[in-house]
Amino acid sequence: MGPSLAERNRSPPPGRRGTQPQTARRPPCNCRAWVTRRLVLRPFTRDDEAIHQLVWADPEVAGPFSGGGTLTLEQVREWLVHRFLQAAEDDLGFWAVVRAADDALLGLVALQPYVPWWIVWEHDPTTRHRRVEVELSYALGRPYWGNGYATEAGRALVAYAFETLGLARIAYGVDGANTRSVGVMRRLGFRLERNLHPDGAGDVVGVLDNDRA
């Protein structure tokens, strides 16, 4: 589960800077999708209603991820329509995380733009940032926590963001008490720092620079 500051506001030693992830293989289709060692990351379809029980009906997953409550199945059906349309025209968005061995839907992963007005970066505390950033977020069903799936999916999206889209960096924050999410940031090579904004006390902000940009 990957709660983020952008999700929450919208609806630790430092890690290695600029780590370049292993590139995921593209599956034989014309969609923006990837195959990693154990996973397939693909666009959502209207048939992916299992995401309701995995993520949106579970308060321990949906609450931290979205900053709100759970969603009904009807709301998730509408959400799936929006994700399907978004995938057809947007380079960013949400992808279904599927286990390759048995085609089981595990959760979701996303790249999303946002303006972090609630973040004061520790490395640049005097500047009020109004630039558009891109965050990496994810949410997996609880049965699939602790298996390294979030890190594996995250590496694939970081590679896409840097190598295909040419983004200069990915930057986002999580609740510092969420040790699982902080651990994912660290394993992906994010530089970790405190959020100095008064509304972000206790938050950990991660920045991953694209050394090739």
ZIWO-V987070 format. One record per helix or strand. SS is the DSSP state (h for helix, s for strand). FROM is the first residue (numbers start at 1). LEN is the number of residues. If there is no record, write none. Layout:
ss=SS from=FROM len=LEN
ss=SS from=FROM len=LEN
This chain:
ss=s from=2 len=1
ss=h from=5 len=5
ss=s from=25 len=1
ss=s from=34 len=2
ss=s from=39 len=4
ss=h from=50 len=7
ss=h from=59 len=8
ss=h from=73 len=17
ss=s from=93 len=7
ss=s from=104 len=12
ss=s from=121 len=1
ss=h from=122 len=3
ss=s from=132 len=9
ss=h from=142 len=3
ss=h from=149 len=16
ss=s from=169 len=7
ss=h from=179 len=9
ss=s from=191 len=5
ss=h from=198 len=3
ss=s from=203 len=7
